[in-house]
Amino acid sequence: MADNSTRGIDCSAFVTWVLIQYGYTEFIGQVQLSTNDFLCWILGSPGANYDLSQYGWEWATTATETPQPGDFLLKASQSRHIEVFAGDGVGTYGAGSTNQIRKEISYKGVATSRIINQGHFDYIIRVTKR
């Protein structure tokens, strides 16, 4: 799942790839999930490409829950963004900046609370591995 443009892979393409690796093969060859798809699911608003409620995933706010390794962190502001949380003191995994999917660690060695604050992450999405 590569972006053939010169801009490379975005965060939601990376997360779609992670989900495929987790066993969600129904996303292969389809429109990639977008950060808007996740936000629409959380807010219960229309406009998403996918109905994510069918997967049994859970979400919480970063104000009320602590992410666990493998959770997605979602920033809901105008500059929406999503990354995979790797763990406290480890960081997060995001997309590479080339036309190949590769994981790059962000917030390396940073505590969870600082990752959430620096990344302005609003939501935690817990996805069940298949």
Secondary structure, DSSP 8 states (H G I E B T S, - for coil): ----SSS---HHHHHHHHHHHTT-GGGTTS----HHHHHHHHHT-S--SS-GGGGT-EEEETTT----TT-EEEE-SSS-EEEEEEETTTEEEEE-SSSS--EEEESTT--HHHHHHHHT--EEEE----
